[in-house]
Amino acid sequence: MTVVDLARSIILSWGWKRTGLAFGAGAIGALAMPPFGFFPALAISFPVLVWLLDGASAAGGGWRTIWAAAKTGWWFAFGYHLAGLWWIGAAFLVEADRFAWALPIAVVALPAGLALFTALGTAVARLLWRPGAGRILALALGLGLAEYGRGTVLTGFPWNLYGYALTQYLWLAQAASLVGVYGLTLVAILVFASPSVLGDDPDDAAGRAFVPAGAILVLMCLGLYGGWRVSTTPVGMVEGVRLRIVQPDIPQDARFRPEERDTILARYLELSDKASSPERMGVRDVTHLIWPESAFPFFLIRDRAALAQIANLLPPGTTLLTGAARPEAPAPGRSDIRVYNSVYMIDDAGQITETYDKVHLVPFGEYLPFQDRLESMGLEAVTRVRGGFSAGDRRRTLTVPGAPPVGILICYEIIFPGEATSGDRRPGWLLNVTNDAWFGFTPGPYQHMHQAQVRAVEEGLPIVRAANNGISAVIDPLGRVLRMLPLGARDSLDADLPTALAPTPFARAGHVPLAVVFFGLFLILARPARRRSLG
């Protein structure tokens, strides 16, 4: 069977065959994401989607065509997100007796909801559809807008954006410093959908080959730019900063039990003062000690004994940065306390000198939408904080003794392109504390880690990552992993702190150039669209 024959059979498919093709093509595309990283999978997925959208006109023309395109897009995205995000269900098995009943709902409902954005995107694409290579532009505009929408609307969830298929290769990833991962998502759609034209009119073989050849040229140009940037950009180390990152690997269910207080704190203290080499005999020659997100099953700020043990651990001049839940006194007229998912900065006297409260909370994980109503029905957030965590008021850059100012990103705050730094001042590095023990040995922690690498490239900032169980690492501003503790390790990691680069074009301009490109694509496609029917 030739490519033309394959394209025709997909275009003419209908009913359950059409649904199955859309779902299967989307699921195959998930192989392009970490930890698999097989980016040619999207060169299979997107051409199938293009051909299915070609066949949407068989629904009868007009708005029936648009509705058929939307359904096709929904099934495509449902397959993509179900195959790429199934691991989220592992969080509901941490306390299976309380939350296992919700596992099927969560695993299916999230992909189904995210797929609505793609359905809208394919509907827009079909409205602007045109023959030949023009329909690839329409798909890029529709899906590009849809991906930006799902990353921003209703708090956003920009996980596994199509652009991450390209960023798993160091040289290709450098383009994120110019356009960010949303811009690379647009590039990925254009590049990986280009083989669809090989199924067009067989009498124009030369014309059909021109489009995918152009896509290969685009990838080559991105690679050449990335190679040039990596080879010509020096990255030094901050003088006098010696980091120790602790990855305690505490079982997730133990983190909820106050009776585990002494065991958990003892593990942190032990790993913090562990000799890592004959030259590094413990915490004595460390300037900055880093512990992961929500480190304790108690309120550290209220535990004087724990703070005293920390003070005894820290040598003079050493600073601890640690995740911790932070309680706040009730508001006037209320009896309930507010609790924040926070990072404390603690000096060698055991005094908390700075605090950052997480701004971007996880829906259903850290808080429940329509909290009072759902809690009255017996539901609770997976973190089991009654009333949910409260959100911090703003992103902040903290002043760190003996180190450049730091921007804090707690857990999945790292996944939002363009939101990694505060507006008040640019940090010299980013600290991402997290707890990926919720998801065990699944693709989730690898995907989370990779998104941190891309934020480093976008912002031109080094990232230090401390995970309870996940992947702890030091990432330089070019996205290279300098030191790392693998998933499942219980250990500490010593490292120097890389220096920051000058603000990248993306750090300066954000998503404004992407908006200009979207508008340009619309102008190109809209005028022809007004001169033809929807079918």
LINVEN-V670639 format. One record per backbone hydrogen bond with DSSP energy under -1.0 kcal/mol. NH is the residue of the N-H (numbers start at 1). CO is the residue of the C=O. E is the energy in kcal/mol with one decimal. If there is no record, write none. Layout:
nh=<NH;NH>
co=<CO;CO>
e=<E;E>
This chain:
nh=<6;7;8;9;10;11;12;17;19;20;21;22;23;24;25;26;27;28;29;31;32;33;36;37;38;39;41;42;44;45;46;48;49;50;51;52;53;54;55;57;58;59;60;64;66;67;68;69;70;71;72;73;74;75;76;77;78;79;80;81;82;83;84;85;88;89;90;91;92;93;98;99;100;102;103;106;107;108;109;110;112;113;114;115;116;117;119;120;121;122;123;124;125;126;127;128;129;134;135;136;137;138;139;140;141;142;143;144;145;146;147;148;149;150;151;152;153;156;157;159;164;165;166;167;169;173;175;176;177;178;179;180;183;184;185;186;187;188;189;190;191;192;193;196;197;198;199;200;204;208;209;210;213;214;215;216;217;218;219;220;221;222;223;224;225;226;227;228;229;230;231;232;238;241;243;244;245;246;247;249;256;257;260;261;264;265;266;267;268;269;270;271;272;273;276;277;286;287;288;289;290;291;295;302;303;307;308;309;310;311;312;313;314;318;319;320;321;322;323;324;326;328;334;338;340;342;343;344;345;346;347;350;353;354;356;358;364;366;367;374;375;376;378;379;382;383;384;388;389;390;392;398;403;406;407;409;411;413;414;415;416;419;428;430;431;432;433;434;439;442;447;448;449;450;451;452;453;454;455;456;457;458;459;460;461;463;464;465;466;468;472;473;474;475;476;479;482;483;485;489;491;493;495;499;501;506;508;509;510;512;515;516;517;518;519;520;521;522;523;524;525;526;529;530;531;532>
co=<2;3;4;5;6;7;8;14;15;16;17;18;19;20;21;22;23;24;25;28;29;30;33;33;31;37;38;39;41;41;42;44;45;46;47;48;49;50;51;54;55;56;57;61;62;63;64;65;66;67;68;69;70;71;72;73;74;75;76;77;78;79;80;81;85;86;87;88;89;90;95;95;96;99;100;102;103;104;105;106;108;109;110;111;113;114;115;116;117;118;119;120;121;122;123;124;126;131;132;133;133;134;135;136;137;138;139;140;141;142;143;144;145;146;147;149;149;153;150;157;161;162;163;163;166;169;172;173;174;175;175;176;179;180;181;182;183;184;185;186;187;188;189;193;194;195;196;197;201;204;205;206;209;210;211;212;213;214;215;216;217;218;219;220;221;222;223;224;225;226;227;228;497;238;495;288;493;290;491;468;253;254;257;258;260;261;262;263;264;265;266;267;268;269;280;280;283;242;242;319;244;321;323;299;300;303;304;305;306;307;308;309;310;315;287;346;289;344;292;342;340;338;331;328;326;324;356;322;354;320;351;347;345;345;343;341;367;362;362;370;371;372;375;374;364;365;381;385;366;339;358;406;400;398;429;431;433;410;411;412;413;416;405;462;407;464;409;466;436;440;443;444;445;446;447;448;449;450;451;452;453;454;455;456;456;475;430;473;432;434;485;465;483;463;480;476;474;474;472;486;247;245;243;236;460;177;504;505;506;509;511;512;513;514;515;516;517;518;519;520;521;522;525;526;528;529>
e=<-2.5;-2.7;-2.3;-2.3;-1.9;-2.8;-2.2;-1.1;-2.0;-2.8;-2.2;-2.2;-2.7;-2.8;-2.5;-2.1;-2.3;-2.3;-1.6;-1.7;-2.0;-1.7;-1.2;-2.1;-2.5;-1.5;-2.1;-1.6;-1.2;-2.2;-2.4;-1.4;-2.1;-2.7;-2.5;-2.4;-2.3;-2.1;-1.8;-1.0;-1.7;-2.0;-1.6;-1.3;-1.2;-2.5;-2.4;-2.2;-2.3;-2.4;-2.2;-2.5;-2.4;-2.3;-2.2;-2.6;-2.6;-2.1;-2.0;-3.0;-2.3;-2.1;-1.5;-2.3;-2.0;-1.8;-1.9;-1.4;-1.3;-1.5;-1.7;-2.2;-1.8;-1.8;-1.5;-2.8;-2.7;-1.8;-3.5;-1.8;-2.0;-2.6;-2.7;-2.0;-1.2;-1.2;-2.3;-2.0;-2.2;-2.9;-1.7;-2.3;-2.4;-2.3;-1.8;-1.3;-1.1;-1.1;-1.3;-1.2;-1.2;-1.8;-2.3;-2.4;-2.4;-2.6;-3.0;-2.1;-2.2;-1.9;-2.8;-2.0;-2.4;-2.5;-1.1;-1.3;-3.0;-1.8;-3.1;-1.5;-2.1;-1.8;-1.4;-1.2;-1.3;-2.8;-1.4;-2.2;-1.7;-1.5;-2.1;-1.4;-1.1;-1.9;-1.6;-1.7;-1.9;-2.9;-2.2;-2.1;-2.9;-2.9;-1.7;-1.9;-1.7;-1.7;-1.7;-1.9;-1.7;-2.2;-1.9;-1.2;-1.8;-2.0;-1.9;-2.2;-1.9;-2.0;-2.1;-2.2;-2.4;-2.4;-2.5;-2.6;-2.5;-2.6;-2.8;-2.3;-2.6;-2.7;-2.2;-1.5;-3.5;-1.4;-3.0;-2.1;-3.1;-2.5;-2.8;-2.7;-1.0;-1.4;-2.0;-2.1;-2.8;-2.6;-2.3;-1.8;-2.0;-2.4;-2.5;-2.5;-2.1;-1.4;-1.6;-1.6;-1.7;-2.0;-1.9;-2.9;-2.8;-2.6;-1.2;-1.4;-1.5;-2.0;-2.3;-2.0;-2.1;-2.3;-2.2;-1.5;-2.3;-2.1;-2.2;-2.8;-2.8;-2.2;-1.7;-2.4;-3.0;-2.4;-2.2;-1.7;-2.7;-2.2;-2.2;-3.0;-2.3;-3.1;-2.4;-2.1;-3.0;-1.1;-2.1;-3.0;-3.4;-3.2;-1.2;-2.4;-2.8;-1.8;-1.6;-2.2;-1.9;-2.0;-2.0;-3.1;-3.4;-3.3;-3.0;-2.9;-1.8;-2.4;-2.3;-2.9;-3.5;-1.8;-1.4;-1.6;-1.0;-1.8;-3.2;-2.5;-3.0;-3.0;-1.1;-2.6;-1.7;-1.4;-2.3;-2.5;-2.3;-2.2;-1.9;-1.4;-1.7;-1.9;-2.0;-1.8;-1.6;-2.8;-2.4;-1.8;-1.2;-2.3;-2.8;-3.4;-2.2;-1.6;-1.0;-1.7;-2.2;-3.1;-2.7;-2.5;-2.8;-1.1;-3.0;-2.0;-1.7;-2.8;-1.9;-2.2;-2.7;-2.5;-1.9;-2.7;-2.8;-1.5;-2.1;-1.8;-2.1;-2.7;-2.3;-2.4;-2.7;-2.2;-2.2;-2.1;-2.3;-3.1;-1.6;-1.4;-1.5;-1.1>
